[in-house]
């Protein structure tokens, strides 16, 4: 890789010998959950990946360098540094130039993973088309990054606070395949279903890997979104989910929040309104995605 991207010795060695490697983001560490909860979750995700026989590559920014595979000490530094910048495509260069600490969003993590040669990235939920988009024009850069960076992203759908039908429609317009892993509908993050049908379903890791390989062979250069629903036993109660989400959205509208302010506010309100149940569901789906992502990364390694 070229500067400012630097892989850890473990990640470099794994890629060199054809071991499966899974990229992990750091927004959950610095913005998704409070310290030390975010740090503990990040460590648990790395453990899940290792248990499946893959190498975790948690990605973050320190001292003007994008580190692909943060060490224990580097991850702790990122988690305990104040004013860590939530880094997306639009502010990526500015964060590097300022030498401030940065946590990587879905889009930024995809770019770093691709630069390192990592084919699979695990997250909770991607960004997408926001509700009220006709008035605000608010669409996450995650979707456009998926259209131009060839990485397979394993997620529990898009964040539930978004406009899911419009998100799927835009992904189709951008030519990004959405593969349902053992599901026919796009997951709604905290819930397994959203009512939005998917075009393709894969019932095994082998099927999933075959579909991703076939897409890559077409040479279009886009990524693939793997929709992996939250486990049945961990999804939020439907009534609690619907009432809490409606209240959170109304609160955000009253405060006239825009842009990057919206998602952290809504997730925090969901946490309060569900008495922490939304966080427990979030952690469960993250671990589930890490397991599936590690299995997928192994299946994508060419046979000797």
Secondary structure as UniProt FT lines:
FT   TURN            3..4
FT   STRAND          5..7
FT   HELIX           9..17
FT   STRAND          21..24
FT   HELIX           28..32
FT   TURN            35..36
FT   HELIX           37..51
FT   TURN            52..53
FT   STRAND          55..62
FT   TURN            63..64
FT   STRAND          65..68
FT   HELIX           72..80
FT   TURN            82..83
FT   STRAND          85..87
FT   TURN            89..91
FT   HELIX           92..98
FT   STRAND          102..104
FT   HELIX           106..116
FT   STRAND          120..122
FT   STRAND          129..130
FT   TURN            131..132
FT   HELIX           133..136
FT   HELIX           141..146
FT   TURN            147..148
FT   STRAND          152..155
FT   STRAND          157..158
FT   TURN            160..161
FT   HELIX           164..173
FT   TURN            174..175
FT   STRAND          177..181
FT   TURN            189..190
FT   STRAND          200..202
FT   HELIX           205..217
FT   TURN            218..219
FT   STRAND          224..227
FT   HELIX           232..234
FT   HELIX           238..254
FT   TURN            255..256
FT   HELIX           260..273
FT   TURN            274..276
FT   HELIX           277..299
//
